[in-house]
């Protein structure tokens, strides 16, 4: 049981490391490649992290002294993520699609 818990913790920490790398890569506008496929977590969150949206990260911590090391690690991770600025942009094609839909609706109504 203890070995399985350690293995799960190792996978979680590895996924969080990959998540941090992806978020830093997305925030760097000069970077051409963002490594979304490094883990299932980052691949699933691709549209939330690198897409056109605001993303919120919630860090859960434990107040017991036995969990101090994990709490400090979580707070450091959260502090690093706070330094990353990601600005969602408005979709440029939205107006084109709206005009196109209006044109189609007008042609349908005229028939």
C-alpha positions in Angstrom: 0.0 0.0 0.0 2.8 2.4 0.9 4.6 1.6 -2.4 1.5 2.4 -4.4 1.0 5.7 -2.6 4.6 6.7 -3.3 4.2 5.8 -7.0 1.0 7.8 -7.3 2.7 10.8 -5.6 5.6 10.5 -8.0 3.2 10.6 -11.0 1.3 13.5 -9.6 4.5 15.5 -9.0 5.7 14.7 -12.5 2.5 15.9 -14.0 2.6 19.1 -12.0 6.2 19.7 -13.2 5.1 19.3 -16.8 2.1 21.6 -16.1 4.5 24.2 -14.8 6.7 23.9 -17.9 3.7 24.3 -20.2 2.3 27.4 -18.4 5.7 29.0 -18.5 6.0 28.2 -22.2 2.6 29.6 -22.9 3.4 32.8 -21.1 6.6 33.3 -23.2 5.4 34.9 -26.4 8.7 34.4 -28.1 8.5 30.6 -27.7 7.4 28.6 -30.8 6.7 25.2 -29.2 4.6 24.5 -26.1 5.1 20.9 -24.8 1.4 20.0 -24.3 2.0 16.3 -25.0 4.4 15.6 -22.1 1.6 14.3 -19.9 -2.1 13.5 -20.0 -2.8 16.3 -17.7 -1.3 19.0 -19.9 -2.8 17.4 -23.1 -6.3 17.5 -21.6 -5.9 21.0 -20.3 -4.4 22.3 -23.6 -7.5 24.5 -24.6 -7.8 25.8 -21.0 -4.1 26.7 -20.7 -3.1 27.8 -24.2 -6.5 28.7 -25.5 -8.3 32.0 -25.5 -9.5 32.0 -21.9 -8.7 33.1 -18.4 -7.4 30.3 -16.2 -7.5 30.1 -12.4 -5.2 27.9 -10.3 -6.3 26.9 -6.8 -3.6 25.6 -4.5 -4.8 23.4 -1.6 -2.7 23.3 1.5 -2.8 21.4 4.7 -2.4 23.1 8.0 -0.9 20.2 10.0 2.8 20.3 10.9 3.2 16.8 9.4 2.3 18.1 6.0 4.6 21.2 6.2 7.0 20.1 3.4 4.1 19.5 1.0 2.5 22.8 2.0 5.6 24.8 1.4 6.1 23.0 -2.0 2.6 23.9 -3.0 3.0 27.5 -2.0 6.2 27.8 -3.9 4.5 26.3 -7.0 1.6 28.8 -6.6 4.0 31.7 -6.3 5.8 30.7 -9.5 2.5 30.4 -11.3 1.4 33.9 -10.1 4.4 35.3 -11.9 3.1 34.0 -15.2 0.9 36.5 -17.1 -1.4 35.0 -19.8 -3.6 37.5 -21.7 -6.5 36.0 -23.6 -7.2 37.6 -26.9 -10.5 38.1 -28.7 -11.0 35.8 -31.6 -10.4 37.7 -34.8 -12.6 35.5 -36.9 -15.7 36.0 -34.8 -16.9 39.1 -36.8 -16.3 37.3 -40.1 -18.5 34.3 -38.9 -21.2 36.7 -37.7 -21.4 38.4 -41.1 -21.4 35.1 -42.9 -24.2 33.7 -40.8 -26.3 36.9 -41.3 -25.7 36.6 -45.1 -26.9 33.0 -45.1 -29.9 33.9 -43.0 -30.9 36.7 -45.3 -30.6 34.4 -48.3 -32.7 31.8 -46.6 -35.4 34.4 -45.7 -35.5 35.7 -49.2 -36.3 32.2 -50.6 
